[in-house]
Amino acid sequence: MKHQLTALMGAAILAISSPAFAQSYPSGNIQYIVPYPPGGGTDILARQLNDQIARQTGWNFVVQNQPGAGGSIGLDQLSRADGDGMTLGIGQTSNLAVNPALSPEVEYDPQTAFTPIALINTQPMGIITNADSAFADFGDVLDAVRAEPGSVLYGTPGSGTVSHMAIERLMATGDLEFEHVPYTGIAQAISDVMAGVVDVYVGSLPSVIPHVEAGTVRLLAVTSEEPHPLVPETPTVASFGFDGYQAADWKAVVGPAGMPAEAVAAMNEAINAALADDGLRAALEAQGSVVLGGTAEEFATFLAEEVADWAEVVSTAGLR
């Protein structure tokens, strides 16, 4: 399934040099909601980005971690904030595109409750198995599933995560049947993969690559449409006969609905300038990210596609 990610990669962000930021915005400290705990991947990314913006502009960000419900609690709080642009937050695939379709407890509409500001990055999932597995490649996994539906157990960080939805999308695309085993943390999941308790695990590239490099697990495939630059020799799921298949954990900056256009423009420009910094780009790419950026309008279009896309997967799979 095609998205705008390829078109957005390396777009205007590389051409930005010395931005002319709006003089009237911000009027003080920017409250910044991270809907996950401190120290996690989303929290680290938000702080890296905000620190770079602060260096370039002098703006000050006050991060508030509001975890819970797969990132939906923090975004719900953001949706109720004043739309003056002084409260922002970071959203991603799960809490902006998946959870609203998956959970009746999510009260916000991702396309009306927020102001899209800018995409930050995207990361595919990596599918791993234990180092001694009989699965030499992902084709062997598919053969096993086709021979005996439900026989392959796949672990994920939890229900409703991109890792979970990546396999749900594959099952809907390929008329396949895997058995889901949700975990609450990668440590136990990796241990179970190495012990053969689950056959494969689906996790973000940064979370699985250290174990691949240690030789304790084998990387079978990535869920990006094209080979990933961090592991260019690893085949994509799409290459096994699923043209257009992809599943990505993208992240973006959003504000409450009704933000002033000048605030959106100033923050978008600041984000793109920060993402153009060589040091930040190198740090994000080393973590397995493809840096995006782009306009607020491009993000709004992309978000609409993603909301419809994942709602279809949720509906097809009958998930709640």
C-alpha positions as a printed Julia matrix, in Angstrom:
320×3 Matrix{Float64}:
   0.0     0.0    0.0
   1.57    3.25  -1.16
   1.85    6.27   1.1
   3.54    9.63   0.88
   6.54    8.58   2.96
   8.82    8.09  -0.02
   7.89   11.5   -1.43
   8.48   13.15   1.92
  11.9    11.61   2.55
  14.62   14.18   2.2
  12.23   16.83   0.92
  12.51   20.48   1.88
  14.35   19.89   5.15
  17.77   19.7    3.53
  17.39   23.09   1.89
  16.62   25.04   5.07
  19.43   27.16   6.41
  18.65   30.12   8.69
  14.9    30.17   9.37
  13.1    33.43   9.96
  10.96   32.43  12.92
   7.83   34.35  13.84
   8.66   37.06  16.36
   5.35   36.78  18.24
   5.49   33.02  18.75
   6.01   31.49  21.2
   5.05   33.87  23.99
   6.65   31.73  26.74
   7.47   28.14  27.6
   5.95   25.55  25.27
   4.26   22.74  27.19
   5.04   19.5   25.37
   3.08   16.29  26.04
   4.85   12.97  25.47
   2.21   10.23  25.82
   4.72    7.58  26.91
   7.0     7.09  29.96
  10.37    8.84  30.35
  13.32    7.05  28.78
  11.38    5.27  26.06
  11.95    5.7   22.34
   9.22    8.31  21.88
  10.4    10.32  24.89
  14.03   10.27  23.71
  13.05   11.36  20.2
  10.91   14.23  21.5
  13.72   15.51  23.7
  16.33   15.19  20.93
  14.14   17.19  18.56
  13.17   19.82  21.13
  16.76   20.28  22.27
  17.84   20.96  18.69
  14.98   23.42  18.14
  15.91   25.16  21.4
  19.54   25.5   20.25
  18.47   27.05  16.97
  15.71   29.33  18.25
  16.1    29.89  21.98
  12.61   28.5   22.58
  12.02   26.56  25.79
  10.09   23.27  25.98
   8.68   21.78  29.18
   8.1    18.07  28.62
   5.19   16.39  30.41
   5.1    12.58  30.24
   1.49   11.37  30.26
   1.62    7.62  29.54
  -1.22    5.13  29.36
  -3.61    3.33  27.0
  -1.06    2.95  24.23
  -0.38    6.67  24.1
  -4.03    7.69  23.93
  -4.28    9.25  27.41
  -1.65   11.87  26.67
  -3.14   12.72  23.3
  -6.61   12.98  24.83
  -5.19   15.53  27.26
  -3.57   17.39  24.37
  -6.87   17.47  22.47
  -8.44   19.34  25.4
  -5.7    21.96  25.67
  -6.01   25.56  24.5
  -5.34   25.89  20.78
  -3.01   28.86  21.16
   0.02   26.82  20.14
   1.61   26.87  23.58
   0.78   23.2   24.21
   2.04   20.64  21.71
   2.71   16.92  21.71
   4.12   13.96  19.84
   1.86   11.4   18.23
   2.53    8.29  16.22
   0.96    5.48  14.22
  -0.63    3.72  17.19
  -2.29    6.64  18.98
  -3.16    8.73  15.92
  -4.09    6.09  13.33
  -4.69    2.72  15.05
  -6.17    3.27  18.52
  -9.13    5.43  17.44
 -10.35    2.57  15.23
  -9.35   -0.17  17.67
 -10.67    1.1   21.0
 -14.12    2.56  21.75
 -12.55    4.25  24.79
 -10.57    6.66  22.58
 -12.73    9.77  22.48
 -10.75   12.0   20.13
 -11.0    12.08  16.35
  -7.39   12.26  15.12
  -8.34   14.42  12.14
 -10.48   16.99  13.94
  -9.09   17.07  17.5
  -5.55   18.07  16.47
  -3.63   20.48  14.29
  -1.07   18.62  12.14
   2.3    20.36  12.32
   5.03   18.1   10.91
   6.12   14.51  10.47
   9.39   13.63  12.2
  10.51   10.16  11.22
   9.48    6.63  10.37
  10.82    3.24  11.41
   9.86   -0.17  10.03
   9.47   -3.29  12.13
  12.0    -6.12  12.1
  10.85   -9.75  12.22
  13.28  -11.98  14.13
  13.58  -15.64  15.11
  16.07  -17.46  17.32
  19.55  -18.09  15.99
  19.0   -21.86  15.75
  15.53  -21.67  14.21
  14.55  -23.9   11.32
  13.3   -20.73   9.61
  16.2   -19.75   7.36
  14.25  -16.83   5.92
  10.77  -15.32   6.01
   9.7   -17.55   3.15
  10.05  -20.52   5.5
   7.72  -18.8    7.99
   5.12  -18.27   5.28
   5.42  -21.9    4.16
   4.79  -23.07   7.73
   1.72  -20.85   8.11
   0.28  -22.0    4.81
   0.9   -25.64   5.65
  -0.7   -25.34   9.1
  -2.66  -22.13   9.78
  -2.15  -20.82  13.31
   0.96  -22.92  13.9
   3.39  -19.98  13.97
   3.37  -17.96  17.2
   4.43  -14.34  16.84
   5.26  -12.07  19.75
   4.76   -8.31  19.86
   5.1    -5.49  22.43
   1.31   -5.6   22.86
  -2.1    -5.57  21.24
  -2.74   -2.56  19.03
   0.95   -1.78  18.54
   2.35   -1.35  15.04
   4.1    -4.7   15.51
   0.74   -6.38  16.09
  -0.99   -4.51  13.29
   1.86   -5.29  10.88
   1.01   -9.0   11.06
  -2.73   -8.31  11.03
  -2.18   -6.41   7.78
  -0.15   -9.29   6.4
  -2.84  -11.81   7.35
  -5.5    -9.68   5.65
  -3.3    -9.23   2.58
  -2.18  -12.81   2.19
  -5.07  -14.85   3.64
  -2.71  -16.15   6.33
  -3.24  -17.14   9.96
  -0.61  -16.48  12.64
  -1.18  -16.81  16.4
  -0.57  -13.6   18.37
   1.31  -13.59  21.7
   1.35  -10.04  23.15
   4.07   -9.03  25.64
   4.49   -5.99  27.86
   8.22   -5.61  27.35
  10.9    -6.65  24.93
  13.14   -8.38  27.51
  10.76  -11.27  28.12
   9.82  -11.41  24.45
  13.44  -11.74  23.33
  14.05  -14.41  25.96
  11.06  -16.35  24.68
  12.22  -16.04  21.07
  15.66  -17.35  22.01
  14.05  -20.21  23.97
  11.67  -21.07  21.14
   8.55  -20.27  23.2
   7.42  -18.06  20.32
   8.56  -18.64  16.76
   9.1   -15.03  15.73
   9.0   -11.59  17.32
   8.03   -8.35  15.59
   9.62   -5.2   17.01
  11.07   -1.86  15.98
  14.47   -2.06  14.3
  16.3    -0.23  17.13
  14.92   -2.71  19.66
  15.91   -5.86  17.77
  19.16   -4.95  16.0
  21.38   -5.18  19.14
  20.22   -8.78  19.6
  20.82   -9.5   15.92
  24.35   -8.1   16.2
  24.92  -10.21  19.34
  24.06  -13.31  17.32
  21.26  -14.45  19.63
  18.51  -13.93  17.05
  18.23  -13.85  13.26
  16.6   -10.99  11.34
  14.26  -12.47   8.74
  12.58   -9.43   7.18
  11.73   -5.75   7.56
   8.29   -4.2    7.06
   9.39   -1.23   4.95
   8.49   -1.15   1.26
  12.16   -0.87   0.31
  15.25   -2.4    1.95
  16.26   -0.39   5.0
  19.64    1.41   4.9
  20.53    0.14   8.37
  20.16   -3.5    7.25
  20.29   -3.28   3.44
  20.81   -7.03   2.94
  17.63   -7.97   4.83
  14.67   -8.6    2.52
  11.37   -6.8    2.89
   8.11   -8.61   3.62
   6.87   -7.09   0.35
   9.55   -9.0   -1.57
   7.92  -12.3   -0.62
   4.98  -11.63  -2.93
   3.17   -8.82  -1.12
   3.64   -5.84  -3.43
   3.09   -2.52  -1.67
   3.03   -4.06   1.8
   4.49   -1.88   4.54
   3.97   -1.16   8.22
   5.79    1.7    9.89
   5.93    3.38  13.25
   6.01    7.04  12.26
   6.06    9.95  14.69
   4.87   13.52  14.29
   4.24   16.78  16.13
   0.64   17.85  16.66
  -1.18   20.58  18.54
  -4.76   21.01  19.68
  -7.35   21.94  17.09
  -7.59   25.58  16.1
  -3.94   26.59  16.33
  -3.16   29.95  14.69
  -1.69   29.57  11.2
   1.37   31.65  12.13
   2.14   29.34  15.07
   1.82   26.26  12.85
   4.1    27.82  10.25
   6.72   28.86  12.8
   6.81   25.47  14.52
   6.84   23.59  11.21
   9.77   25.7   10.03
  11.6    25.1   13.32
  11.07   21.33  13.11
  12.3    21.15   9.53
  15.36   23.21  10.38
  16.13   20.94  13.34
  15.75   17.83  11.19
  18.17   19.31   8.67
  20.9    19.46  11.31
  23.6    16.93  10.43
  24.09   15.82  14.02
  20.42   15.16  14.72
  19.91   13.44  11.37
  22.88   11.15  12.01
  21.59   10.3   15.49
  18.12    9.45  14.19
  19.44    7.42  11.27
  21.71    5.46  13.62
  18.55    4.51  15.53
  16.99    3.07  12.38
  14.91    6.11  11.48
  14.25    7.6    8.09
  13.95   11.36   8.67
  10.86   12.95   7.13
   9.83   16.54   7.82
   7.79   18.34   5.17
   4.83   20.7    5.31
   1.87   20.65   7.67
  -0.38   20.1    4.65
   1.59   17.02   3.61
   1.28   15.64   7.11
  -2.49   16.25   7.15
  -2.9    14.35   3.88
  -0.67   11.55   5.1
  -2.6    11.29   8.38
  -5.93   11.01   6.56
  -4.5     8.13   4.5
  -3.14    6.37   7.56
  -6.39    6.71   9.55
  -8.39    5.18   6.68
  -5.72    2.56   6.03
  -5.49    1.19   9.57
  -9.25    1.44  10.14
  -9.64   -0.93   7.2
  -7.13   -3.37   8.73
  -8.9    -3.23  12.11
 -12.29   -3.78  10.45
 -11.09   -6.63   8.25
  -9.49   -8.39  11.2
 -12.52   -7.8   13.43
 -10.33   -6.34  16.19
 -11.55   -4.4   19.23
